[in-house]
Amino acid sequence: IRSFQLKTGAGTDPMDVLPLADVGALQSAGSAFHALADTMPQMVWSSLPDGSHDYYNAQWYEFTGVPVGSTDGEGWAGMFHEEDQPAAWEKWKHSLATGEPYEVEYRLRHHSGEYRWMIGRALPIIDDEGRIQRWIGTCTDIEEQKRIALQNEILSQELSHRIKNIFAIVSGLISLTARSNEAFADAAKDLLGRISALGRAHEFVRPHSEKSRPIVEDVTLSTLLATIFESYPAFSEGRLEISGPDIGVDSRAATPVALVFHELATNAMKYGALSVPDGRITLDLAIEDEMVRFRWVEQGSPSKSAEMQREGFGSRLIDMAVRQQLGGSYERNWLDDGLELSIAVKGNRLEEI
């Protein structure tokens, strides 16, 4: 039997630290293995190569309250919550067929009749010729962790809902002020656009329930930027294109990213490439070493528009977002037909700022 150490995840699960050869030796020793397994805090079980269970330790019978031997063979499956049985069976059959580690979360029936969340893990004992001799597995109670995770999710969703309401209230106040003060109207329009961009970014990355979750599961720069640009006609017309690899983005990094590219797109609509029918913009994303690079290039802009080159609030906003919030740098060049902006940010700042 090969001698190596099982590694199935952090925690106190004995499957994390029990040498495989020792497991095989103890299993062969019979009573010695059973004595060791009965001292473990987790439920321990073993099965034959075909998946037929032939042993459970004392903790299994204490937890489930079933008669000794009644869950041998395939009887164990009836102890799972009926909603969790299909997934557990599918993963177990896959492991039996491939020899890959088995890991699944499911609800196991307590002797009181209640169900508690468990994480089940198993690894095969393999001989020198690569044949599976036996499976050794554990069941670890994670009910408390599940309860805490659910509470945190509910709190996160409630906080996120309140933040969304704040966006709506602030936008309403700005609109009311603009209606009563014509001099504020143009500035209010710009401010409302920025708040709208932040709201779209927040909606994209906020905690969701299963019903409210967006169709796009992975939060990447490409999908976030598409969410920001979807309100610009040039994006649906194909005149604003995004290219590059899928790069993960943290919920906190979404805010400065949204501000930067909303500002660039808005300026392009006012003074740059998107202010003329034939203007185009390409945004290329790239990973070089540990850096994520953005390259924003406008083509067909009005010839070196003075308004486009003017350093205003939008420029200061981009500087603050890139340098202070994302810890990056940028370089702006004015080409004959438009703006070229290169931004470099450390990859870990996009996911852990």
Backbone torsions as a table, in degrees:
resi	resn	phi	psi	omega
1	ILE	NA	134.7	179.4
2	ARG	-65.0	147.3	178.2
3	SER	-110.8	105.2	171.6
4	PHE	-150.3	168.0	-172.1
5	GLN	-99.4	134.4	179.4
6	LEU	-72.0	135.9	178.5
7	LYS	-132.8	101.9	-178.0
8	THR	-119.9	6.5	179.3
9	GLY	135.5	165.2	-178.2
10	ALA	-74.2	162.2	176.7
11	GLY	124.5	-166.5	-176.1
12	THR	-100.6	6.4	-179.8
13	ASP	-59.2	125.2	-179.7
14	PRO	-61.1	-19.0	176.9
15	MET	-64.0	-18.6	179.9
16	ASP	-73.5	-25.4	-167.3
17	VAL	-130.7	-3.6	-174.1
18	LEU	-84.6	118.0	179.4
19	PRO	-59.8	134.4	-174.1
20	LEU	-63.8	-40.2	-179.3
21	ALA	-63.5	-36.7	178.3
22	ASP	-64.9	-37.7	177.8
23	VAL	-61.3	-45.4	-179.6
24	GLY	-62.8	-42.4	-179.8
25	ALA	-63.2	-42.8	-178.4
26	LEU	-69.5	-36.3	178.2
27	GLN	-62.2	-39.6	178.1
28	SER	-66.1	-33.2	-179.4
29	ALA	-72.0	-13.6	174.9
30	GLY	70.6	-96.4	-174.6
31	SER	-61.1	-34.1	179.2
32	ALA	-65.7	-43.1	177.2
33	PHE	-62.8	-44.3	-178.9
34	HIS	-62.9	-39.6	179.2
35	ALA	-63.8	-42.3	177.9
36	LEU	-65.0	-45.7	-178.2
37	ALA	-62.4	-35.4	-179.0
38	ASP	-70.2	-17.7	178.0
39	THR	-87.6	-10.0	-178.1
40	MET	-79.3	145.3	-179.9
41	PRO	-72.5	-23.7	178.5
42	GLN	-84.8	162.5	169.4
43	MET	-77.4	130.0	-177.9
44	VAL	-119.0	139.8	178.7
45	TRP	-144.0	165.7	174.8
46	SER	-140.6	157.0	178.0
47	SER	-142.1	160.8	175.3
48	LEU	-75.1	168.1	-178.1
49	PRO	-54.8	-28.7	-179.6
50	ASP	-83.6	1.4	177.8
51	GLY	93.6	1.4	179.8
52	SER	-76.2	116.6	-177.0
53	HIS	-72.5	134.8	-178.6
54	ASP	-130.4	2.9	179.0
55	TYR	-157.9	138.9	170.5
56	TYR	-135.2	144.7	179.3
57	ASN	-82.8	179.9	-174.7
58	ALA	-62.7	-33.6	-178.4
59	GLN	-63.7	-33.1	177.4
60	TRP	-62.6	-48.4	-177.2
61	TYR	-71.3	-32.7	177.0
62	GLU	-66.4	-40.9	-178.7
63	PHE	-71.4	-49.6	-173.6
64	THR	-81.2	-30.1	-178.5
65	GLY	74.7	12.8	-178.5
66	VAL	-86.2	157.3	177.9
67	PRO	-63.2	147.0	179.4
68	VAL	-58.4	130.5	178.5
69	GLY	88.8	-10.3	-174.7
70	SER	-73.3	-17.3	180.0
71	THR	-107.8	14.5	175.3
72	ASP	-66.4	166.9	-178.7
73	GLY	70.0	-121.3	177.9
74	GLU	-110.9	13.8	-178.4
75	GLY	-66.8	-19.8	-179.2
76	TRP	-62.1	-30.9	-174.3
77	ALA	-62.3	-31.1	179.6
78	GLY	-68.5	-11.1	178.7
79	MET	-82.6	-15.2	179.5
80	PHE	-80.6	154.6	171.4
81	HIS	-60.7	139.2	-173.9
82	GLU	-60.4	-28.7	179.2
83	GLU	-71.8	-22.9	-176.7
84	ASP	-96.3	-11.7	-175.6
85	GLN	-62.8	-43.6	-178.4
86	PRO	-58.9	-45.0	-178.5
87	ALA	-66.3	-40.1	-179.7
88	ALA	-64.7	-44.1	179.1
89	TRP	-62.9	-43.6	-177.9
90	GLU	-61.0	-45.3	-179.0
91	LYS	-69.4	-38.0	179.6
92	TRP	-65.4	-44.1	178.8
93	LYS	-64.1	-36.3	178.0
94	HIS	-64.5	-43.0	179.4
95	SER	-65.0	-41.5	179.1
96	LEU	-62.2	-36.1	-177.2
97	ALA	-78.3	-30.6	-173.0
98	THR	-109.4	-19.8	-174.0
99	GLY	80.5	6.4	179.2
100	GLU	-74.3	151.8	178.6
101	PRO	-55.5	145.8	179.4
102	TYR	-102.7	128.8	175.3
103	GLU	-150.7	127.8	-177.6
104	VAL	-156.1	147.6	173.7
105	GLU	-103.3	137.7	-178.3
106	TYR	-158.4	166.0	176.6
107	ARG	-99.1	126.9	-177.0
108	LEU	-110.3	137.5	-175.8
109	ARG	-76.5	123.4	175.5
110	HIS	-79.3	160.3	-179.1
111	HIS	-64.4	-16.1	176.6
112	SER	-77.7	-11.3	-176.8
113	GLY	100.7	-14.7	177.5
114	GLU	-80.8	160.1	177.5
115	TYR	-108.1	139.7	176.9
116	ARG	-125.3	143.2	-180.0
117	TRP	-70.6	135.6	177.8
118	MET	-129.7	156.9	164.9
119	ILE	-115.3	120.8	-179.4
120	GLY	-100.7	133.5	179.7
121	ARG	-134.0	148.2	175.9
122	ALA	-155.6	146.8	174.8
123	LEU	-133.6	150.7	-178.1
124	PRO	-86.2	148.9	166.0
125	ILE	-90.4	123.3	-173.3
126	ILE	-118.3	136.2	179.1
127	ASP	-84.5	-178.9	-175.2
128	ASP	-64.7	-19.0	-180.0
129	GLU	-97.1	6.7	176.2
130	GLY	84.7	11.5	-179.9
131	ARG	-91.8	139.6	179.0
132	ILE	-75.6	125.2	179.2
133	GLN	-96.8	-31.4	-176.1
134	ARG	-170.9	158.5	173.0
135	TRP	-112.6	135.1	173.9
136	ILE	-116.4	128.3	-175.6
137	GLY	-135.8	166.9	177.4
138	THR	-136.6	156.8	170.5
139	CYS	-123.2	123.1	-177.4
140	THR	-118.0	129.2	-178.1
141	ASP	-70.6	120.6	177.7
142	ILE	-122.8	22.4	-178.2
143	GLU	-56.6	-44.3	-177.8
144	GLU	-65.5	-42.9	178.3
145	GLN	-62.5	-39.7	177.7
146	LYS	-63.3	-41.2	-179.3
147	ARG	-64.4	-44.0	179.8
148	ILE	-65.2	-41.5	179.2
149	ALA	-62.2	-39.4	178.7
150	LEU	-65.6	-43.4	178.0
151	GLN	-60.7	-43.7	179.2
152	ASN	-63.1	-38.4	178.9
153	GLU	-64.6	-42.7	179.3
154	ILE	-63.8	-43.6	179.0
155	LEU	-63.7	-41.3	179.8
156	SER	-63.4	-41.6	179.8
157	GLN	-67.2	-37.8	178.2
158	GLU	-66.0	-43.7	178.5
159	LEU	-63.1	-42.9	180.0
160	SER	-62.9	-39.1	178.4
161	HIS	-62.8	-39.4	179.5
162	ARG	-69.0	-36.8	176.5
163	ILE	-62.9	-41.8	178.0
164	LYS	-61.1	-39.6	177.8
165	ASN	-65.7	-35.4	178.5
166	ILE	-63.7	-41.8	175.9
167	PHE	-55.9	-44.8	-178.5
168	ALA	-64.9	-41.6	-179.1
169	ILE	-65.8	-45.6	179.8
170	VAL	-61.7	-43.2	178.4
171	SER	-61.7	-40.8	178.1
172	GLY	-63.1	-42.1	178.9
173	LEU	-63.8	-41.2	178.6
174	ILE	-63.7	-42.5	179.8
175	SER	-63.6	-43.0	178.5
176	LEU	-61.9	-43.0	180.0
177	THR	-64.0	-40.3	-179.7
178	ALA	-65.2	-36.9	-179.9
179	ARG	-67.9	-29.0	-178.8
180	SER	-95.4	-4.1	-178.9
181	ASN	-143.1	96.9	-175.2
182	GLU	-61.4	-30.8	-179.0
183	ALA	-64.7	-21.5	-178.3
184	PHE	-92.0	-5.0	-170.4
185	ALA	-61.0	-48.5	-177.9
186	ASP	-64.8	-45.2	179.0
187	ALA	-63.1	-37.7	180.0
188	ALA	-63.5	-37.4	179.6
189	LYS	-62.6	-44.8	178.2
190	ASP	-63.6	-43.5	-178.1
191	LEU	-64.5	-40.9	178.7
192	LEU	-63.7	-36.0	177.8
193	GLY	-63.9	-41.4	179.4
194	ARG	-66.7	-41.9	178.1
195	ILE	-64.4	-38.2	178.0
196	SER	-63.0	-40.6	178.4
197	ALA	-63.3	-42.7	177.5
198	LEU	-62.7	-40.0	179.5
199	GLY	-63.5	-39.9	178.9
200	ARG	-67.5	-39.7	177.8
201	ALA	-64.5	-42.5	179.9
202	HIS	-64.2	-42.5	-179.7
203	GLU	-62.5	-32.9	-177.3
204	PHE	-72.7	-38.4	-172.4
205	VAL	-106.3	-4.3	-176.7
206	ARG	-67.5	160.0	174.6
207	PRO	-62.1	135.9	-177.7
208	HIS	-123.3	153.0	167.1
209	SER	-83.6	173.9	179.9
210	GLU	-62.4	-32.8	-177.9
211	LYS	-76.5	-35.5	-175.7
212	SER	-91.9	-5.4	-175.3
213	ARG	-64.8	134.7	177.5
214	PRO	-62.2	158.8	178.6
215	ILE	-62.1	-39.0	177.8
216	VAL	-74.6	119.5	-175.1
217	GLU	-84.6	-42.5	-175.1
218	ASP	-87.0	128.1	177.6
219	VAL	-87.4	102.4	179.4
220	THR	-120.3	165.1	178.1
221	LEU	-59.2	-42.0	-177.9
222	SER	-61.1	-46.5	-178.2
223	THR	-71.8	-34.8	176.2
224	LEU	-64.9	-45.3	180.0
225	LEU	-64.5	-37.1	176.8
226	ALA	-62.2	-36.9	177.5
227	THR	-65.4	-39.3	178.8
228	ILE	-67.9	-40.0	-173.6
229	PHE	-85.2	-10.6	-172.3
230	GLU	-63.2	-19.9	179.0
231	SER	-84.2	-5.1	179.1
232	TYR	-97.1	124.3	-178.7
233	PRO	-55.5	-33.7	-177.9
234	ALA	-60.0	-27.5	-178.5
235	PHE	-70.5	-46.6	178.5
236	SER	-70.3	-23.5	178.2
237	GLU	-81.5	-9.2	179.8
238	GLY	84.7	13.0	179.6
239	ARG	-94.2	-1.6	175.1
240	LEU	-130.4	103.8	-171.6
241	GLU	-113.7	142.7	177.4
242	ILE	-115.3	132.1	177.0
243	SER	-137.9	157.4	179.0
244	GLY	128.0	175.5	-176.6
245	PRO	-73.4	161.4	173.3
246	ASP	-73.6	123.3	-177.8
247	ILE	-125.3	125.4	-178.6
248	GLY	-64.8	148.7	178.1
249	VAL	-137.2	132.7	179.9
250	ASP	-76.0	154.5	-178.5
251	SER	-60.2	-32.8	-179.8
252	ARG	-75.7	-31.7	178.2
253	ALA	-73.9	-19.6	-178.1
254	ALA	-61.5	-33.6	-177.2
255	THR	-64.1	-56.1	178.8
256	PRO	-63.7	-34.6	177.7
257	VAL	-62.2	-44.2	-180.0
258	ALA	-62.7	-42.9	-179.7
259	LEU	-62.5	-46.0	-177.4
260	VAL	-60.0	-51.0	-171.6
261	PHE	-82.6	-23.8	169.1
262	HIS	-65.0	-42.6	-179.3
263	GLU	-63.5	-43.9	179.3
264	LEU	-63.5	-43.7	-179.4
265	ALA	-66.9	-39.1	179.0
266	THR	-65.0	-44.6	178.1
267	ASN	-62.9	-37.0	178.8
268	ALA	-65.3	-35.5	177.9
269	MET	-70.3	-34.2	-178.4
270	LYS	-78.9	-47.3	-169.8
271	TYR	-128.5	-16.9	-170.1
272	GLY	-104.1	-143.0	-171.4
273	ALA	-63.0	-31.4	-177.0
274	LEU	-85.2	1.5	177.5
275	SER	-86.5	-5.8	178.1
276	VAL	-125.8	150.7	-172.8
277	PRO	-59.8	-32.3	-174.1
278	ASP	-99.0	3.5	-178.6
279	GLY	-71.4	149.4	-179.0
280	ARG	-137.4	156.4	176.5
281	ILE	-134.9	135.7	171.3
282	THR	-119.7	137.1	176.1
283	LEU	-121.9	109.5	-178.5
284	ASP	-102.7	132.3	176.0
285	LEU	-107.9	139.7	180.0
286	ALA	-149.7	152.9	175.4
287	ILE	-114.2	122.9	177.0
288	GLU	-128.8	113.6	-174.0
289	ASP	57.3	-119.0	-179.8
290	GLU	-102.9	10.7	-176.4
291	MET	-105.1	144.9	170.4
292	VAL	-106.7	127.9	-176.7
293	ARG	-117.1	136.4	175.8
294	PHE	-112.7	135.9	176.2
295	ARG	-130.1	107.4	-178.6
296	TRP	-100.0	117.4	-177.6
297	VAL	-127.4	124.8	177.3
298	GLU	-103.8	136.5	178.5
299	GLN	-127.5	135.5	178.6
300	GLY	89.0	16.7	178.9
301	SER	-70.0	155.2	170.9
302	PRO	-54.5	140.6	-170.3
303	SER	-55.9	105.0	174.9
304	LYS	43.0	54.7	179.8
305	SER	-54.0	129.9	178.8
306	ALA	-63.4	-36.1	178.9
307	GLU	-65.3	-38.0	-177.4
308	MET	-67.2	-32.1	-176.3
309	GLN	-91.3	-6.3	-177.2
310	ARG	-68.3	134.0	178.2
311	GLU	-84.8	105.3	-179.3
312	GLY	-122.0	-157.3	-178.6
313	PHE	-62.3	-38.2	179.8
314	GLY	-60.1	-39.3	178.2
315	SER	-65.3	-41.1	178.8
316	ARG	-66.7	-34.9	178.7
317	LEU	-65.2	-43.5	178.5
318	ILE	-62.9	-42.4	179.6
319	ASP	-60.8	-44.0	-179.9
320	MET	-64.0	-44.8	-177.5
321	ALA	-65.8	-44.9	-175.8
322	VAL	-73.8	-50.9	-173.2
323	ARG	-78.5	-46.0	-173.1
324	GLN	-86.0	-47.4	-174.2
325	GLN	-84.1	-35.2	-179.5
326	LEU	-102.3	-7.4	177.9
327	GLY	63.3	30.2	-177.2
328	GLY	-111.0	-163.5	178.2
329	SER	-141.3	163.7	178.8
330	TYR	-150.6	158.8	178.0
331	GLU	-136.8	129.7	-177.3
332	ARG	-112.4	128.4	177.6
333	ASN	-126.6	141.4	178.3
334	TRP	-103.2	109.2	178.6
335	LEU	-86.9	176.0	-178.6
336	ASP	-61.6	-32.6	-176.2
337	ASP	-118.8	19.0	175.3
338	GLY	154.0	-172.2	-175.2
339	LEU	-88.7	141.5	168.3
340	GLU	-124.0	120.5	-179.2
341	LEU	-122.8	124.3	177.6
342	SER	-112.3	127.0	-179.0
343	ILE	-122.0	135.2	176.5
344	ALA	-124.6	128.8	-178.2
345	VAL	-136.6	140.3	174.4
346	LYS	-63.4	134.6	-177.2
347	GLY	-57.0	-38.0	-177.4
348	ASN	-71.7	-16.9	177.1
349	ARG	-75.0	-22.6	177.8
350	LEU	-76.9	-23.9	-177.3
351	GLU	-108.8	-18.8	-175.0
352	GLU	-143.0	61.6	177.3
353	ILE	-99.8	NA	NA
